[in-house]
Amino acid sequence: MHELSIVASLFEIMEEKAQEKGSKTIISVKLQVGKLSGVVPEFLITAFDMYKKGTIAKNATLEIEDIPLTIQCKTCGKTMVLDDFVFICLECGSQDLKTVTGTELLLEKMELEL
């Protein structure tokens, strides 16, 4: 479960940012997780809940925004959301595609108590 190492890195960033702002309490965290990021949101939530015990985020909530897999066809220019991992343009059938969204793993927002 690599989600635990992701959460450990996330906590380093969160604690650093909280310290910069003079906060000793993290209230909530929002992450963007792309469908193609390789991260399982349910495992991320479990790892977050395990890791937060005894930290400045001990009562924090974690919100995860799922980012869909969006591709753009380099042949016809059409942009579309794919529900599966079949990388074929639904408009012209081309496999010459560019990933637009879906690989994200971003700390979007963190709410602190000052």
Backbone as a printed PyTorch tensor [residue, N CA C, xyz], in Angstrom:
tensor([[[  0.8550,  -1.1800,   0.0000],
         [  0.0000,   0.0000,   0.0000],
         [  0.8940,   1.2340,   0.0000]],

        [[  1.1610,   1.7920,  -1.1810],
         [  2.0050,   2.9760,  -1.2830],
         [  1.2870,   4.2350,  -0.8180]],

        [[ -0.0100,   4.1400,  -0.5700],
         [ -0.7650,   5.2860,  -0.0780],
         [ -0.2390,   5.7750,   1.2700]],

        [[  0.2990,   4.8630,   2.0960],
         [  0.8470,   5.2680,   3.3920],
         [  2.0630,   6.1740,   3.2080]],

        [[  2.9290,   5.8600,   2.2610],
         [  4.0910,   6.7300,   2.0220],
         [  3.6540,   8.0650,   1.4110]],

        [[  2.5930,   8.0520,   0.6190],
         [  2.0430,   9.2950,   0.0730],
         [  1.5140,  10.1640,   1.2050]],

        [[  0.7900,   9.5520,   2.1300],
         [  0.2450,  10.2920,   3.2680],
         [  1.3690,  10.8180,   4.1590]],

        [[  2.4230,  10.0510,   4.3530],
         [  3.5680,  10.5210,   5.1540],
         [  4.1580,  11.7750,   4.5180]],

        [[  4.3320,  11.7780,   3.2170],
         [  4.8410,  12.9610,   2.5100],
         [  3.8510,  14.1190,   2.6000]],

        [[  2.5790,  13.8110,   2.4780],
         [  1.5360,  14.8250,   2.5910],
         [  1.5930,  15.5010,   3.9580]],

        [[  1.7720,  14.7090,   5.0140],
         [  1.8270,  15.2680,   6.3620],
         [  3.0450,  16.1630,   6.5540]],

        [[  4.1550,  15.8380,   5.9280],
         [  5.3300,  16.7150,   5.9940],
         [  4.9950,  18.0820,   5.3990]],

        [[  4.3420,  18.0820,   4.2540],
         [  3.9620,  19.3230,   3.5870],
         [  2.9450,  20.0910,   4.4300]],

        [[  1.9330,  19.3810,   4.9250],
         [  0.8880,  20.0250,   5.7210],
         [  1.4560,  20.6640,   6.9810]],

        [[  2.3080,  19.9270,   7.6830],
         [  2.8740,  20.4540,   8.9230],
         [  3.7780,  21.6520,   8.6530]],

        [[  4.5230,  21.6050,   7.5590],
         [  5.3870,  22.7370,   7.1850],
         [  4.5470,  23.9750,   6.8860]],

        [[  3.4860,  23.8150,   6.1070],
         [  2.6140,  24.9420,   5.7570],
         [  1.8860,  25.4830,   6.9890]],

        [[  1.4480,  24.6010,   7.8640],
         [  0.7750,  25.0400,   9.0880],
         [  1.7410,  25.8510,   9.9590]],

        [[  2.9710,  25.3900,  10.0610],
         [  3.9840,  26.0980,  10.8490],
         [  4.2610,  27.4780,  10.2470]],

        [[  4.3500,  27.5620,   8.9160],
         [  4.5700,  28.8510,   8.2470],
         [  3.4710,  29.8460,   8.5840]],

        [[  2.2500,  29.3590,   8.7340],
         [  1.1030,  30.2210,   9.0210],
         [  0.8810,  30.4230,  10.5220]],

        [[  1.6770,  29.7580,  11.3490],
         [  1.5360,  29.8980,  12.7990],
         [  0.3770,  29.1150,  13.3770]],

        [[ -0.0200,  28.0400,  12.7160],
         [ -1.1390,  27.2190,  13.1780],
         [ -0.6360,  25.9410,  13.8380]],

        [[ -1.3700,  25.5190,  14.8400],
         [ -1.0560,  24.2620,  15.5170],
         [ -2.1460,  23.2200,  15.2860]],

        [[ -3.1590,  23.5930,  14.4570],
         [ -4.2630,  22.6710,  14.2050],
         [ -4.6860,  22.7120,  12.7410]],

        [[ -4.7560,  21.5360,  12.1370],
         [ -5.2810,  21.3980,  10.7820],
         [ -6.7050,  20.8710,  10.9070]],

        [[ -7.6430,  21.5930,  10.3090],
         [ -9.0620,  21.2520,  10.4320],
         [ -9.5130,  20.3280,   9.3050]],

        [[ -9.1110,  20.6560,   8.0740],
         [ -9.5350,  19.8330,   6.9510],
         [ -8.5050,  19.9140,   5.8230]],

        [[ -8.5530,  18.8860,   4.9810],
         [ -7.6340,  18.7730,   3.8570],
         [ -8.4380,  18.3130,   2.6480]],

        [[ -8.1540,  18.9320,   1.4930],
         [ -8.8040,  18.5050,   0.2610],
         [ -7.7310,  18.1480,  -0.7550]],

        [[ -7.8410,  16.9540,  -1.3130],
         [ -6.9160,  16.4750,  -2.3250],
         [ -7.6420,  16.2590,  -3.6430]],

        [[ -6.9210,  16.4570,  -4.7360],
         [ -7.4110,  16.0720,  -6.0550],
         [ -6.6720,  14.8000,  -6.4410]],

        [[ -7.4420,  13.7660,  -6.7710],
         [ -6.8480,  12.4750,  -7.1360],
         [ -7.3760,  12.0620,  -8.5050]],

        [[ -6.4670,  12.0030,  -9.4610],
         [ -6.8280,  11.6250, -10.8240],
         [ -7.0730,  10.1350, -10.9460]],

        [[ -7.9730,   9.8080, -11.8460],
         [ -8.3410,   8.4040, -12.0670],
         [ -7.1440,   7.5690, -12.5130]],

        [[ -6.1670,   8.2170, -13.1550],
         [ -4.9990,   7.5190, -13.6780],
         [ -3.7580,   7.7160, -12.7920]],

        [[ -3.9560,   8.2360, -11.5790],
         [ -2.8290,   8.5490, -10.6800],
         [ -2.2000,   7.3070, -10.0490]],

        [[ -2.9160,   6.2090, -10.0480],
         [ -2.3980,   5.0010,  -9.4080],
         [ -2.6940,   4.9440,  -7.9210]],

        [[ -3.4760,   5.8920,  -7.4360],
         [ -3.8200,   5.9570,  -6.0150],
         [ -5.2670,   5.5110,  -5.8330]],

        [[ -5.4960,   4.6550,  -4.8480],
         [ -6.8490,   4.2010,  -4.5240],
         [ -7.3870,   5.1060,  -3.4160]],

        [[ -8.4070,   5.9310,  -3.7210],
         [ -8.9070,   6.8810,  -2.7310],
         [ -9.2840,   6.2590,  -1.3840]],

        [[ -9.8790,   5.0760,  -1.4020],
         [-10.2820,   4.4280,  -0.1510],
         [ -9.0560,   4.0980,   0.7080]],

        [[ -7.9700,   3.6490,   0.0780],
         [ -6.7330,   3.3490,   0.8030],
         [ -6.0970,   4.6300,   1.3230]],

        [[ -6.2180,   5.7000,   0.5550],
         [ -5.6780,   6.9930,   0.9640],
         [ -6.3970,   7.4990,   2.2120]],

        [[ -7.7040,   7.3530,   2.2430],
         [ -8.5020,   7.7670,   3.4100],
         [ -8.1010,   6.9440,   4.6280]],

        [[ -7.9690,   5.6370,   4.4590],
         [ -7.5680,   4.7660,   5.5720],
         [ -6.1880,   5.1460,   6.0800]],

        [[ -5.2440,   5.3710,   5.1770],
         [ -3.8890,   5.7500,   5.5720],
         [ -3.8920,   7.1010,   6.2810]],

        [[ -4.6850,   8.0480,   5.7850],
         [ -4.7910,   9.3660,   6.4110],
         [ -5.3080,   9.2420,   7.8380]],

        [[ -6.3770,   8.4530,   8.0110],
         [ -6.9730,   8.2740,   9.3470],
         [ -6.0080,   7.5940,  10.3130]],

        [[ -5.1910,   6.6770,   9.8250],
         [ -4.2010,   6.0120,  10.6730],
         [ -3.0720,   6.9750,  11.0410]],

        [[ -2.6190,   7.7420,  10.0740],
         [ -1.4410,   8.5820,  10.2450],
         [ -1.7120,   9.8220,  11.0940]],

        [[ -2.9480,  10.3410,  11.0780],
         [ -3.2430,  11.6090,  11.7430],
         [ -3.2540,  11.5280,  13.2640]],

        [[ -3.3580,  10.3300,  13.8100],
         [ -3.4090,  10.1720,  15.2700],
         [ -2.1470,  10.7490,  15.9080]],

        [[ -2.3380,  11.6420,  16.8900],
         [ -1.2230,  12.2370,  17.6030],
         [ -0.5130,  13.3580,  16.8550]],

        [[ -1.1090,  13.8410,  15.7610],
         [ -0.5020,  14.9320,  14.9900],
         [ -1.3740,  16.1820,  15.1050]],

        [[ -0.9280,  17.2670,  14.4680],
         [ -1.7270,  18.5010,  14.4810],
         [ -2.9880,  18.3580,  13.6230]],

        [[ -3.1140,  17.2410,  12.9350],
         [ -4.3010,  16.9670,  12.1170],
         [ -5.1590,  15.8580,  12.7310]],

        [[ -5.0040,  15.6390,  14.0320],
         [ -5.6720,  14.4930,  14.6670],
         [ -7.1850,  14.4820,  14.4970]],

        [[ -7.8130,  15.6640,  14.3570],
         [ -9.2670,  15.7310,  14.1650],
         [ -9.6460,  16.1790,  12.7620]],

        [[ -8.6780,  16.2420,  11.8750],
         [ -8.9210,  16.7510,  10.5180],
         [ -9.7470,  15.7780,   9.6800]],

        [[-10.5040,  16.3620,   8.7720],
         [-11.2470,  15.5710,   7.7990],
         [-10.5010,  15.6170,   6.4700]],

        [[-10.6410,  14.5660,   5.7060],
         [-10.0190,  14.4840,   4.3880],
         [-11.1120,  14.3980,   3.3380]],

        [[-11.0730,  15.3050,   2.3880],
         [-11.9980,  15.2870,   1.2520],
         [-11.1860,  14.9750,   0.0050]],

        [[-11.6980,  14.0810,  -0.8010],
         [-11.0160,  13.7160,  -2.0340],
         [-11.9180,  14.0530,  -3.2170]],

        [[-11.3680,  14.8440,  -4.1240],
         [-12.0610,  15.1700,  -5.3700],
         [-11.5090,  14.2540,  -6.4510]],

        [[-12.3670,  13.4220,  -7.0150],
         [-11.9590,  12.5240,  -8.0910],
         [-11.8790,  13.3090,  -9.3930]],

        [[-10.7280,  13.2320, -10.0460],
         [-10.5240,  13.9190, -11.3160],
         [-10.6330,  12.8740, -12.4310]],

        [[-11.5440,  13.0840, -13.3760],
         [-11.7400,  12.0890, -14.4360],
         [-10.5630,  12.0540, -15.4120]],

        [[-10.4960,  10.9860, -16.1490],
         [ -9.5040,  10.8420, -17.2050],
         [-10.0380,  11.5490, -18.4510]],

        [[ -9.3840,  12.6470, -18.8050],
         [ -9.7680,  13.4140, -19.9860],
         [ -8.6240,  13.3510, -20.9890]],

        [[ -8.9770,  13.0660, -22.2200],
         [ -7.9620,  12.9810, -23.2730],
         [ -8.3300,  13.9230, -24.4190]],

        [[ -7.3100,  14.2740, -25.1990],
         [ -7.5480,  15.0470, -26.4170],
         [ -6.9290,  14.2780, -27.5710]],

        [[ -7.6980,  14.1140, -28.6170],
         [ -7.2280,  13.4100, -29.8040],
         [ -6.3440,  14.3500, -30.6190]],

        [[ -5.1420,  13.8960, -30.9360],
         [ -4.2250,  14.7020, -31.7400],
         [ -4.5920,  14.6570, -33.2200]],

        [[ -5.4540,  13.7190, -33.5910],
         [ -5.8660,  13.5960, -34.9890],
         [ -7.0420,  14.5130, -35.3080]],

        [[ -8.1260,  14.4120, -34.5430],
         [ -9.3260,  15.2010, -34.8420],
         [ -9.5210,  16.3970, -33.9010]],

        [[ -8.7300,  16.4430, -32.8230],
         [ -8.8130,  17.5780, -31.9050],
         [ -9.8960,  17.4830, -30.8540]],

        [[-10.6960,  16.4450, -30.8880],
         [-11.8000,  16.2820, -29.9380],
         [-11.2540,  15.9890, -28.5360]],

        [[-11.8470,  16.6330, -27.5100],
         [-11.5090,  16.3730, -26.1090],
         [-12.6780,  15.6210, -25.4940]],

        [[-12.3570,  14.5610, -24.7310],
         [-13.4240,  13.7410, -24.1550],
         [-12.9820,  13.1020, -22.8460]],

        [[-13.9640,  12.7390, -22.0330],
         [-13.7320,  12.0170, -20.7840],
         [-13.8920,  10.5340, -21.0700]],

        [[-12.9080,   9.7500, -20.6310],
         [-12.9750,   8.2990, -20.7940],
         [-13.3940,   7.6670, -19.4720]],

        [[-14.3390,   6.7630, -19.5230],
         [-14.7840,   6.0630, -18.3220],
         [-13.9620,   4.8170, -18.0490]],

        [[-13.2240,   4.3780, -19.0400],
         [-12.3720,   3.2000, -18.8610],
         [-10.9810,   3.5440, -19.3720]],

        [[-10.1180,   2.5910, -19.4030],
         [ -8.7460,   2.8420, -19.8180],
         [ -8.4730,   2.3510, -21.2390]],

        [[ -9.4720,   2.4130, -22.0880],
         [ -9.3050,   2.0910, -23.4970],
         [ -8.9720,   3.4090, -24.1900]],

        [[ -7.7070,   3.5700, -24.5520],
         [ -7.2300,   4.8300, -25.1020],
         [ -7.4170,   4.8920, -26.6130]],

        [[ -8.6720,   5.0950, -26.9870],
         [ -9.0550,   5.2370, -28.3860],
         [-10.0260,   6.4150, -28.4690]],

        [[ -9.8020,   7.2920, -29.4370],
         [-10.7120,   8.4220, -29.6230],
         [-12.1010,   7.9010, -29.9680]],

        [[-13.0770,   8.3590, -29.2220],
         [-14.4530,   7.9240, -29.4410],
         [-15.0570,   8.5670, -30.6800]],

        [[-14.4040,   9.6020, -31.2040],
         [-14.8970,  10.3180, -32.3780],
         [-14.3600,   9.7110, -33.6780]],

        [[-13.0160,   9.5200, -33.7540],
         [-12.4290,   9.0800, -35.0300],
         [-11.6870,   7.7410, -34.9450]],

        [[-11.5240,   7.1940, -33.7250],
         [-10.8630,   5.9020, -33.5670],
         [ -9.3490,   5.9560, -33.4660]],

        [[ -8.7810,   7.1420, -33.5030],
         [ -7.3240,   7.3000, -33.4240],
         [ -6.8020,   6.9000, -32.0370]],

        [[ -5.5600,   6.4400, -32.0200],
         [ -4.8840,   6.1430, -30.7550],
         [ -3.8110,   7.1850, -30.4490]],

        [[ -3.7510,   8.2310, -31.2530],
         [ -2.7900,   9.3170, -31.0470],
         [ -3.4360,  10.3450, -30.1270]],

        [[ -3.2830,  10.1060, -28.8160],
         [ -4.0030,  10.8860, -27.8060],
         [ -3.0520,  11.5810, -26.8400]],

        [[ -3.5560,  12.6400, -26.2400],
         [ -2.8300,  13.3750, -25.2010],
         [ -3.6900,  13.3700, -23.9450]],

        [[ -3.0820,  13.0280, -22.8160],
         [ -3.8100,  13.0610, -21.5430],
         [ -3.9060,  14.5040, -21.0740]],

        [[ -5.1300,  14.9680, -20.7930],
         [ -5.3710,  16.3390, -20.3550],
         [ -5.5110,  16.3790, -18.8360]],

        [[ -6.3360,  15.5030, -18.2820],
         [ -6.4960,  15.3880, -16.8240],
         [ -6.5760,  13.9160, -16.4550]],

        [[ -6.3560,  13.6560, -15.1730],
         [ -6.5030,  12.2900, -14.6720],
         [ -5.2630,  11.7380, -14.0190]],

        [[ -4.1450,  12.4550, -14.1120],
         [ -2.9060,  11.9760, -13.4840],
         [ -2.5910,  12.7460, -12.1980]],

        [[ -3.4760,  13.6540, -11.7980],
         [ -3.2370,  14.5300, -10.6620],
         [ -3.1850,  13.8030,  -9.3230]],

        [[ -2.3500,  14.3210,  -8.4520],
         [ -2.3630,  13.9990,  -7.0250],
         [ -1.9050,  15.2820,  -6.3520]],

        [[ -2.8910,  16.1480,  -6.0370],
         [ -2.5920,  17.4970,  -5.5790],
         [ -3.2480,  17.8030,  -4.2380]],

        [[ -2.5100,  18.5140,  -3.4050],
         [ -3.0780,  19.0910,  -2.1890],
         [ -3.7390,  20.3940,  -2.6410]],

        [[ -5.0570,  20.3660,  -2.7480],
         [ -5.7750,  21.5290,  -3.2760],
         [ -6.0050,  22.5830,  -2.2110]],

        [[ -6.3860,  22.1380,  -1.0040],
         [ -6.7730,  23.0940,   0.0260],
         [ -6.5290,  22.4820,   1.3960]],

        [[ -6.1660,  23.3600,   2.3450],
         [ -5.9860,  22.9250,   3.7270],
         [ -6.5540,  24.0370,   4.6190]],

        [[ -7.4470,  23.6670,   5.5140],
         [ -8.0430,  24.6310,   6.4220],
         [ -7.3390,  24.5350,   7.7700]],

        [[ -6.8700,  25.6830,   8.2510],
         [ -6.1250,  25.7460,   9.5060],
         [ -6.8940,  26.5360,  10.5440]],

        [[ -6.6100,  26.2410,  11.8040],
         [ -7.1120,  27.0580,  12.9030],
         [ -5.9530,  27.9220,  13.3590]],

        [[ -6.1480,  29.2230,  13.2950],
         [ -5.0720,  30.1490,  13.6760],
         [ -5.2040,  30.6080,  15.1070]]])
